[in-house]
Amino acid sequence: MSFKIGLEIHVALPTKTKLFCSCNAYNEQEPNISICPICMGFPGSKPMLNKKALELAKSVANALNSKINNQISFERKIYFYPDLPKSYQITQLEYPIANDGYIELLDLNKKINIRRIQLEEDPAKIIHEEEFSLIDFNRSGRPLLEIVTEPDILNLDELKEFLNELKSILYYLGIDINIELKVDLNISYDSERVEIKNITGTRNIINAAIYEMKRQTKIKESGHQIHKQTRSYDENQVITIALREKETEEEYGFIYESDLSKYDIKNIEYIQPVFASKIAKEISLKHNANEELIREQIMFDSSALKLINLFSNKYPINLIVNAIQILKKYNKILDNNKFEKLINLISQNILINQDLLEKIEQNNEINSTKPIDQKLIDTAINNLINKNQKLLDDYEKNNKVFNFIIGQIVKEYNTNPKYVSERLNELLSKTIKKSK
């Protein structure tokens, strides 16, 4: 069984105004109030390109290692649907923002190639009721960035890591992936490509891929032909549903957008990217720390990365990460001085609870502190070992197992990872000797 997966990812860009007009792009309170003749497609209206959208698009292209075109143009993608008042969507075809990029999947030692990155306008929003449909044109004309991959993703692990890596890159560029991130999922078994349209959320993307791969496998195994088609994903039933036969590029009747000139973007500035997974690897190698744990803290948290960079040459990295975990657990933010006080308390094996954290936050005097109960930690470690006998075998072969147990105990009891590490090493060694 050999599947190939490609993605067409649509990301909403966080600009104040829409892509081709001065209407507010977000934050509207009621339907159909953030509209004008341009985004409504009235005759005679002329689009004007949003410079901020260009800067963000170029930033993403640079972060995805792409060849950025010095000159770009726009095309009209012609189709008839109620959410498109002009009966065409302004997008890019001949000269997009960029081509030939890639995303590196460090854990899997693989690159996923990016075919093209292009700007386009968002259609309106259709709200379907039982007996009628409503259209909200507030969304019409919002700036979308489309990222099209090559069909290089071969399994679910690669799909998960690719999505995680892309979302982290977008996050550090200041692009809120929660506004809108929709994916068209293209899955082919052998040659015929099936497209599942407009999937939102990583879990839904993964579930749609699982279902579609199983569906296509059954068709092939029964001796039937897989048909090229477009499908939708029903997240309630966790299934894909046939919509229509897959369109070809020619069917859209692309024509040059005569209302927009060609644009020279050579001098458009862009934001420098942050690759959190690469940084996590570098930190773990430098400080002999748990890479997975560091990555978990910083992939979508720039403040955690700042704290690690600020204190990593002064305190053990495990203490810093533990302090960050505690802040996240209790949903607290501390300034640098108070964060340092928290690190010092953890280093003394002091139990950090919500009351103590609030005292640190309010700068109150801390008169009495409760040390970690050794018996409590030992019991927790032994319970984990007893429930997971396989850990005894894996412990000697794989250091990640050791770090996994430490992470579980530290998260549960807010204690010093160094202390847990010492106790775990001692208890595991004793248990393994007894078993032998």
LINTAMO-V678127 format. One record per residue. RES is the residue in one letter. SS is DSSP state (a for helix, b for strand, c for the rest). NEAR is the number of other C-alpha atoms within 10 Angstrom. D_CENTER is the distance of its C-alpha to the mean C-alpha in whole Angstrom. Layout:
res = (RES/RES)
ss = (SS/SS)
near = (NEAR/NEAR)
d_center = (D_CENTER/D_CENTER)
This chain:
res = (M/S/F/K/I/G/L/E/I/H/V/A/L/P/T/K/T/K/L/F/C/S/C/N/A/Y/N/E/Q/E/P/N/I/S/I/C/P/I/C/M/G/F/P/G/S/K/P/M/L/N/K/K/A/L/E/L/A/K/S/V/A/N/A/L/N/S/K/I/N/N/Q/I/S/F/E/R/K/I/Y/F/Y/P/D/L/P/K/S/Y/Q/I/T/Q/L/E/Y/P/I/A/N/D/G/Y/I/E/L/L/D/L/N/K/K/I/N/I/R/R/I/Q/L/E/E/D/P/A/K/I/I/H/E/E/E/F/S/L/I/D/F/N/R/S/G/R/P/L/L/E/I/V/T/E/P/D/I/L/N/L/D/E/L/K/E/F/L/N/E/L/K/S/I/L/Y/Y/L/G/I/D/I/N/I/E/L/K/V/D/L/N/I/S/Y/D/S/E/R/V/E/I/K/N/I/T/G/T/R/N/I/I/N/A/A/I/Y/E/M/K/R/Q/T/K/I/K/E/S/G/H/Q/I/H/K/Q/T/R/S/Y/D/E/N/Q/V/I/T/I/A/L/R/E/K/E/T/E/E/E/Y/G/F/I/Y/E/S/D/L/S/K/Y/D/I/K/N/I/E/Y/I/Q/P/V/F/A/S/K/I/A/K/E/I/S/L/K/H/N/A/N/E/E/L/I/R/E/Q/I/M/F/D/S/S/A/L/K/L/I/N/L/F/S/N/K/Y/P/I/N/L/I/V/N/A/I/Q/I/L/K/K/Y/N/K/I/L/D/N/N/K/F/E/K/L/I/N/L/I/S/Q/N/I/L/I/N/Q/D/L/L/E/K/I/E/Q/N/N/E/I/N/S/T/K/P/I/D/Q/K/L/I/D/T/A/I/N/N/L/I/N/K/N/Q/K/L/L/D/D/Y/E/K/N/N/K/V/F/N/F/I/I/G/Q/I/V/K/E/Y/N/T/N/P/K/Y/V/S/E/R/L/N/E/L/L/S/K/T/I/K/K/S/K)
ss = (c/c/b/b/b/b/b/b/b/b/b/b/c/c/c/c/b/c/c/c/c/c/c/b/c/c/c/c/c/c/c/c/c/c/c/c/c/c/c/c/c/c/c/c/c/c/c/c/c/c/a/a/a/a/a/a/a/a/a/a/a/a/a/c/c/c/b/b/c/c/b/b/c/c/b/b/b/b/c/c/c/c/c/c/c/c/c/b/b/b/b/c/c/c/c/c/c/b/b/b/b/b/b/b/b/c/c/c/c/b/b/b/b/b/b/b/b/b/b/b/b/c/c/c/b/b/b/b/c/c/c/c/b/b/b/b/c/c/c/c/c/c/b/b/b/b/b/b/b/c/c/c/b/c/c/a/a/a/a/a/a/a/a/a/a/a/a/a/a/a/a/a/c/c/c/c/c/c/c/c/b/b/b/b/b/b/b/b/b/c/c/b/b/b/b/b/b/b/b/b/c/a/a/a/a/a/a/a/a/a/a/a/a/a/a/a/a/a/a/a/a/c/c/c/c/c/c/c/b/b/b/b/b/b/c/c/c/c/b/b/b/b/b/b/b/c/c/c/a/a/a/a/c/c/b/b/c/c/c/c/c/c/b/b/c/c/c/c/c/c/c/c/c/c/c/a/a/a/a/a/a/a/a/a/a/a/a/c/c/c/a/a/a/a/a/a/a/a/c/c/c/a/a/a/a/a/a/a/a/a/a/c/c/c/c/c/a/a/a/a/a/a/a/a/a/a/a/a/a/c/c/c/c/c/c/a/a/a/a/a/a/a/a/a/a/a/a/c/c/b/c/c/c/a/a/a/a/a/a/a/a/c/c/c/c/c/c/c/c/c/b/c/c/a/a/a/a/a/a/a/a/a/a/a/a/a/a/c/c/a/a/a/a/a/a/a/a/c/a/a/a/a/a/a/a/a/a/a/a/a/a/a/a/c/c/c/a/a/a/a/a/a/a/a/a/a/a/a/a/a/a/a/a/a/a/c)
near = (7/10/17/18/24/24/23/22/21/24/24/23/27/21/18/16/19/29/29/22/21/18/19/17/23/16/9/12/9/9/14/15/13/22/21/16/13/20/30/17/18/12/9/8/14/15/18/15/16/17/14/19/24/22/17/23/25/25/20/26/26/18/22/23/17/22/15/23/16/15/14/21/20/25/23/21/21/17/15/12/11/15/18/21/17/19/14/20/22/25/22/24/20/11/19/21/27/27/22/17/24/20/19/20/18/13/11/10/7/15/16/19/22/25/18/25/29/24/27/24/21/25/24/21/17/13/10/10/8/5/5/7/10/13/16/18/24/27/24/27/28/28/29/25/24/24/23/21/23/19/18/18/22/14/15/14/11/19/21/15/16/19/17/16/20/18/21/21/23/22/19/19/18/13/20/16/18/12/12/16/21/20/23/21/26/22/24/20/17/12/12/12/20/23/24/25/18/17/21/18/14/17/12/17/22/18/17/22/23/15/15/24/20/11/14/20/16/13/13/14/9/9/8/10/11/19/14/16/16/21/23/19/24/13/15/7/7/13/17/21/13/13/12/11/13/14/11/8/9/7/10/14/13/21/14/17/17/12/11/16/13/12/13/12/17/12/8/14/13/18/16/11/17/17/16/23/24/16/17/23/19/14/20/18/12/11/14/13/19/22/20/15/18/24/20/15/21/22/23/18/15/15/13/21/20/12/19/22/13/13/17/18/10/8/15/18/23/22/22/28/25/23/26/24/20/23/18/13/13/12/8/13/13/17/9/12/9/17/20/17/15/25/21/16/19/24/18/14/21/19/18/21/14/14/9/19/19/14/13/18/17/11/10/10/8/9/5/7/13/11/14/19/13/13/9/11/20/16/11/17/20/16/11/15/18/12/9/10/10/10/18/18/11/13/18/13/10/11/11/14/16/19/19/13/20/23/19/14/21/20/15/13/17/21/29/25/25/17/19/21/18/11/17/22/14/11/16/19/15/11/14/13/9/8/8/5)
d_center = (28/26/23/21/18/16/14/14/11/13/11/13/14/16/19/22/24/23/23/27/29/29/28/26/22/21/23/25/27/29/29/30/31/29/30/33/35/32/29/32/33/37/39/40/37/35/31/30/27/25/25/22/20/21/20/17/17/19/16/13/16/17/14/14/17/19/23/23/26/28/29/27/29/28/29/30/28/31/31/32/30/31/28/29/32/33/32/30/27/26/24/24/26/28/27/23/21/21/21/21/18/16/13/14/13/15/16/17/19/18/17/15/17/16/19/19/17/19/20/21/22/20/23/25/24/26/27/29/31/34/37/35/32/31/29/27/27/26/22/24/24/21/19/16/15/15/13/16/15/19/19/18/16/19/18/15/14/14/11/9/9/8/5/4/6/5/2/5/8/7/7/10/12/12/10/10/7/9/12/12/9/12/12/15/16/19/20/24/26/29/29/28/25/24/21/19/19/16/14/11/9/8/11/13/12/13/16/17/17/19/22/22/23/25/27/27/29/31/32/33/35/37/38/37/35/31/31/29/27/25/24/22/20/21/19/22/24/21/23/23/26/28/28/30/30/28/29/29/29/33/33/30/33/31/34/33/32/36/35/32/34/32/30/30/27/28/29/26/24/20/18/18/14/13/12/12/12/15/16/16/18/21/21/22/24/26/26/27/24/21/18/16/17/17/13/12/14/12/9/8/12/14/17/17/17/20/22/21/22/25/27/26/29/31/30/29/25/25/27/24/21/24/24/21/20/23/22/19/21/24/21/23/23/26/27/28/31/31/28/30/33/30/30/33/34/31/33/37/35/35/34/31/31/30/34/34/30/32/35/33/31/34/36/39/41/40/43/43/40/39/39/37/39/39/40/37/35/37/37/33/33/36/35/31/34/36/33/31/34/32/31/35/34/31/32/34/32/28/28/24/26/28/25/23/26/27/23/24/27/26/24/26/29/28/30/30/29/32/34/32/32/35/36/34/36/39/38/37/40/42/41/40/44/45/44/45)
